[in-house]
Amino acid sequence: MSADTAPSPAAVEAIVLAVEDPELPHVTIGELGMVRSVTIDEANGIEVVLTPTYTGCPATEQIRDDVVAALAENGHSATVRFAMSPPWTTDWITETGRRKLREAGITPPGHLGPSTVSVTLRQTDPTCPRCGSHESRLVSEFGGTACKSSHVCTTCLEPFERFKAI
């Protein structure tokens, strides 16, 4: 790759950040905070490093393929690898991502902040993304995907999902 044919780092990063999550197509992997780095160098070309939201997430390979395809559509070839450490946290979801989750009827997770505790942090009752009520009942610990739980608002009676905080 020569200097006059090298892709713009900002343009390549924008392509990667705009790839939609296949399980949450209204939210990008950039907004979910999954993109760790995008590097371009003459010897190795483009390398994208992602951190999956959940270990064993069935969409991980699809996300890799979607990133490679999005870059290929723009004339670039890339290598995508996954970094598992530090593990992804819902604190990495951007404010835009949280807004888009709410708009899609999914309650975004609260911010957990730094913690050395291993897990089972008690989450507060989710806020209904439709009416704003904090009154709901858990229908299932697992929603349409393992990263969400299913609830019903006891105020407006609408079902909704909550993105689990980790």
Steps between C-alpha positions, in 0.01 A plus 500: 500500500666824390447840661291628209269192507483464878145531629414785732509377861195712586302362203586139584412550866166660404413196285575261787317705763188511278459121470167402656476231764313206338290437811434870564492642145404847618828530695854492357796311639662840554207615714517175696868567573623180334769663281831496685727616218533552127857512374647543155860431411690433176616152596179355643219709351189563710451322831182540705488386861158440655381387841179295493227609736465151645737205488340244274264753339365327187524825302879535542597333173223684313633831634850410377359412157296824491808711581704325229211544251447870585868571444507291179202699365721805536801339331691390810604159626542447872580255772267493799604351831334485838647620831336351807697689761398728647151360456232717346273683741166668446667820623659517153162556331491861380223741590384481136488121530297526822258741334459270199434201728225698678351609167488132394312409819801353683593637840874575498707387797600739773864594545682260729825696528832349604473193717726228627201290599459197276125537432145448609439867551131559573352711225223744578161441343517593133336816370232437240633650174146591396342671801796550736349300789728308737223248566546177306513129543764265370362258242824319419864542596574444130338704224548476124873464569699395807607862555141616564225414747125523430266717711146634501427850624227483765401862429448505121491117465748505208764227474862612465852367521784618718862483394679331793776693673837329523 
